Amino acid sequence: MTYVDEHVHPEPPVAGDETATLLGSLERQRATLAWKCGGLDAAGLRATVGVSSITLGGLLKHLAHVEDDYFSGRLFGRRPSPPFDTADWDTGPDWTWHSAAEDTPDQLYTLWQDTVARSRTLVAQALSDGGLDRLADRHWPDGRAPSLRRILIDLIEEYARHVGHADLIRESVDGLVGEDPPR
């Protein structure tokens, strides 16, 4: 199964409430990443630009890990989900980036899509249990607990940063450029 964006590109509401705006922004970033990574074979997902070792496959696996860590781990205090639960993070802190080269495109697309689906469910659960003010079960080292609002902002920033990387890498693979997929 090769993931291809079906030209569905969500937009945050023009004048929505805070929750709809935050979730709409996160979905837009997810959709842009999906478009930039969509339809590529293993070679396309392993391509790099210049001296950087970042790949589109690495981005998919890294962002799946970030989704799992932020929503399952931080927000709900759960242990990491597979395959992140068996990674040796002490000796390989960049494991997601490098191990992606060993995964097939189907494995990478499925891991990211399944993790995003789980994240959506967890966010809906948190919204029904305290809304954006719901505090994370896992506290920061200084004892403070971030709210769901803060976690969403952090994830939007993480995606936005990496979507910029995806722009450059994808253009180098096959010339695909643009901010949004064609309508």
SVG drawing of the C-alpha trace seen along z (x, -y; Angstrom):
<svg xmlns="http://www.w3.org/2000/svg" viewBox="-16 -35 43 39">
<polyline fill="none" stroke="black" stroke-width="0.4" points="0.0,0.0 1.5,-3.3 0.1,-6.3 -1.0,-9.1 -2.8,-12.2 -6.2,-12.3 -6.0,-16.1 -7.9,-16.5 -6.0,-19.3 -7.7,-20.4 -7.6,-24.1 -8.1,-25.5 -11.3,-27.5 -11.1,-31.1 -12.9,-32.2 -13.2,-29.1 -12.9,-28.6 -9.6,-27.7 -10.0,-24.0 -11.0,-23.9 -8.2,-26.2 -5.5,-24.2 -6.8,-20.9 -7.3,-22.3 -3.7,-23.7 -2.3,-20.3 -4.3,-18.4 -3.1,-20.9 0.5,-20.1 -0.1,-16.4 -1.7,-16.6 1.1,-18.6 3.7,-16.0 1.5,-13.2 1.5,-15.0 5.2,-15.6 5.9,-12.0 3.1,-10.4 3.5,-8.1 7.3,-7.6 9.1,-4.3 11.9,-3.2 14.6,-5.2 12.5,-8.4 11.9,-7.9 15.7,-7.4 16.8,-10.5 18.7,-13.2 19.7,-16.8 23.2,-18.1 25.0,-17.0 21.9,-16.4 21.0,-12.8 17.3,-13.6 15.0,-11.5 11.3,-11.6 11.1,-8.0 13.0,-9.3 10.6,-12.1 7.6,-9.7 9.1,-7.5 10.3,-10.4 6.9,-12.2 5.2,-8.9 7.4,-8.7 6.7,-12.3 3.0,-11.7 3.2,-8.6 5.4,-10.4 3.3,-13.5 -0.2,-12.1 0.2,-8.6 3.3,-9.1 3.2,-12.7 -0.6,-13.3 -1.7,-9.9 1.5,-8.7 1.6,-5.5 4.6,-3.4 5.8,-3.8 4.0,-1.8 5.7,0.6 8.2,0.2 9.3,-2.6 9.1,-0.5 12.1,1.7 14.4,-0.9 17.7,-1.4 17.4,-5.2 20.5,-5.4 22.9,-4.1 20.8,-5.4 19.0,-8.6 18.6,-9.1 17.1,-5.6 14.0,-6.8 16.0,-8.7 18.4,-5.9 16.3,-2.8 13.7,-4.1 16.1,-3.1 15.5,0.5 11.7,0.2 9.6,0.5 7.5,-2.4 4.4,-0.4 5.8,0.0 6.6,-3.7 3.3,-4.9 1.4,-2.5 3.3,-3.3 2.7,-7.0 -0.9,-6.7 -1.7,-4.3 0.0,-6.5 -1.8,-9.6 -5.1,-7.7 -4.3,-6.7 -3.3,-10.3 -6.6,-11.6 -8.5,-9.2 -6.4,-10.3 -6.9,-14.0 -10.6,-13.5 -10.6,-11.6 -8.6,-14.4 -10.9,-17.1 -13.9,-15.3 -11.9,-15.0 -11.0,-18.6 -10.7,-20.2 -7.6,-22.2 -6.9,-22.8 -6.5,-19.1 -3.1,-18.6 -0.7,-15.9 -0.2,-12.9 3.6,-13.0 5.1,-16.1 8.2,-18.0 11.4,-17.5 10.6,-20.7 7.2,-19.3 5.0,-21.3 2.4,-19.5 1.7,-21.0 -1.9,-21.4 -3.3,-19.7 -3.2,-23.2 0.6,-23.4 1.1,-19.9 -0.9,-20.7 1.1,-23.9 4.4,-22.0 3.3,-19.3 2.2,-21.9 5.6,-23.5 7.4,-20.2 5.4,-19.4 5.9,-22.8 9.6,-22.6 9.8,-19.2 7.4,-20.0 10.1,-22.6 12.6,-19.8 10.1,-17.7 9.7,-20.5 13.4,-20.5 13.8,-16.7 10.8,-16.1 11.8,-18.8 15.2,-17.0 13.5,-13.6 11.1,-14.5 10.7,-18.3 7.4,-18.4 7.0,-21.9 4.3,-23.9 2.7,-24.7 -0.6,-22.8 -1.4,-19.9 -3.2,-20.8 -7.0,-21.0"/>
</svg>
